[in-house]
Amino acid sequence: MPLPIPRIITLISTSILLAVATSTFAAPVWFWFQDCDSKKIELSVTLDGKSIYKTTFPVCKKYRSDIKETKEILAFHFVPSREIAWEGYLDEGNITKANQDIEGNIWLSGSENDALLLGVSFDSQNQIYMNTIHVTEIGKKNTSAITKGLVISTYPAKE
């Protein structure tokens, strides 16, 4: 007895979805701080157009099964000359005062076949003021406005 058309469509759809999911998971993805001689990314953090942190790190594509686990965290401190109003993460009214030491942390939050997802947080005096994601599309300049005047940018490093 032949299968009914809706059953055939369901089987074909399921097969296609499984094939896409398997190929997506099995595809190489971008990682940072791996043993490879590939590309480098520059990362800069600015406040009101002035540099407060800048670094370069290696990136390369690998299969997830070949990745060696890294616990890299890019940590930096800055002391702004003005208060910063942190919006969009916690309740309104989160403000750090001028001349208050602030710590920034950036880590690898996720890996895709065309981008890195960088976790970004800012804290001071045991309080987290911002926790967000910065998307780094490989080969392009990417900019995230964290809050008014505070910007993270990533872009291909000059060889």
Steps between C-alpha positions, in 0.01 A plus 500: 500500500654836397558770760248786502626831356498688837716223652746519209523880534562465875777243443668715233476814717644319800787364290581846366493653849730228635742549211511877554541465877774240464694697239470821706629331814777322309619814317815676625442808717710799606689489831757724661838426663547169315821351360476619143663753273189656363337836543527752781229726635553840656268597782470851635289656773451874497328747729395827339731424208810442718663157517473324837602150384646345186626151421552255216421129515525206257192333353459196282239256380502151647260218554353507849653159570850641431470801728713513811299661778616850593412708800630824350351815649610841379488716814565872524432793734424861429409807703259725309513874559119513486214296636362221285130415489462127431178426315343185364633237741363573846242744631532864403716720718817290491769763493871482572655820626780695338845371604356163607714199399312275256607154387420365156509131408471341155483126436401257227129437547424312179643385167327499165613422146515873415543675835620503859262594777688690768354534848558847642450621857579811699502505878615709793493452874348149474211614281457403136377799302490342155510146360448467126621337176714654227479323162828483309440411136835387366637723224281801587508790740242451776398761753283474811388804699493373859360820642527868408860564396630147582571302181659164419636441150655195338659490157759305300854573620736651247753242390 
